[in-house]
Amino acid sequence: MLKVRTSGVCAKEIHYEVENGIIKHVEFVGGCPGNAIGLSNMLTGQLVAEVVEKLKDVKCGSKNTSCPSQLALALQVHL
């Protein structure tokens, strides 16, 4: 399990696991629980490359980033 500290968002950390280019597990620590659980459930089993492309530019309100965008940044090392 990999852990990444986030910046500029409500979630403090993201825990995730990738195997052979596929997301096996995602957990947001902190932030909005319902959205975090829903997003985690949707991402499990998805290809890293597709998730990065879809989430990399997502903004949260007036912020320049979001929890999904922070995950995309972390996942880029797996491309």
C-alpha positions as CSV (number, residue, x, y, z in Angstrom):
1,M,0.0,0.0,0.0
2,L,1.4,3.4,-1.0
3,K,0.6,6.6,0.9
4,V,0.8,10.1,-0.3
5,R,0.3,13.3,1.6
6,T,-2.0,15.8,-0.2
7,S,-1.7,19.5,-0.5
8,G,-4.4,22.1,-0.8
9,V,-7.4,19.8,-0.2
10,C,-9.5,18.5,2.7
11,A,-8.1,14.9,2.6
12,K,-4.8,14.7,4.5
13,E,-3.6,11.5,2.7
14,I,-4.4,9.1,0.0
15,H,-3.6,5.4,0.4
16,Y,-3.6,3.4,-2.8
17,E,-2.4,0.2,-4.5
18,V,-1.6,-0.4,-8.1
19,E,-0.8,-3.7,-9.8
20,N,0.1,-4.1,-13.4
21,G,-1.3,-0.7,-14.3
22,I,-4.6,-1.3,-12.6
23,I,-5.9,0.4,-9.5
24,K,-6.5,-2.2,-6.8
25,H,-7.4,0.1,-3.9
26,V,-7.9,3.8,-3.1
27,E,-8.7,5.3,0.3
28,F,-8.9,9.0,1.1
29,V,-8.0,9.9,4.7
30,G,-10.1,12.9,5.7
31,G,-12.2,15.1,3.5
32,C,-15.8,14.3,2.4
33,P,-16.5,10.7,3.3
34,G,-19.4,10.0,0.9
35,N,-17.6,11.4,-2.1
36,A,-14.3,9.8,-1.1
37,I,-15.9,6.3,-0.7
38,G,-17.9,6.7,-4.0
39,L,-14.8,7.8,-5.9
40,S,-12.7,5.0,-4.4
41,N,-15.4,2.4,-5.4
42,M,-15.5,3.8,-9.0
43,L,-11.7,3.7,-9.4
44,T,-11.0,0.2,-8.2
45,G,-10.3,-1.9,-11.3
46,Q,-9.6,1.0,-13.6
47,L,-6.5,1.6,-15.7
48,V,-4.1,4.1,-14.1
49,A,-3.6,5.9,-17.4
50,E,-7.3,6.4,-17.9
51,V,-7.8,7.6,-14.4
52,V,-4.9,10.1,-14.6
53,E,-6.3,11.5,-17.8
54,K,-9.8,12.0,-16.4
55,L,-8.9,13.4,-13.0
56,K,-5.7,15.4,-13.5
57,D,-7.4,18.8,-14.1
58,V,-10.4,18.5,-11.7
59,K,-10.7,21.5,-9.5
60,C,-12.6,21.9,-6.1
61,G,-14.4,25.2,-5.9
62,S,-12.0,28.0,-6.2
63,K,-9.0,25.8,-5.4
64,N,-6.5,24.9,-8.1
65,T,-6.6,21.3,-7.2
66,S,-9.0,18.6,-5.7
67,C,-8.7,15.2,-4.0
68,P,-9.2,13.5,-7.4
69,S,-6.5,15.7,-8.9
70,Q,-4.1,14.9,-6.0
71,L,-4.7,11.2,-6.7
72,A,-3.9,11.7,-10.4
73,L,-0.6,13.4,-9.5
74,A,0.3,10.5,-7.3
75,L,-0.6,7.9,-9.9
76,Q,1.5,9.5,-12.6
77,V,4.6,7.7,-11.3
78,H,2.9,4.5,-12.5
79,L,2.7,5.5,-16.1
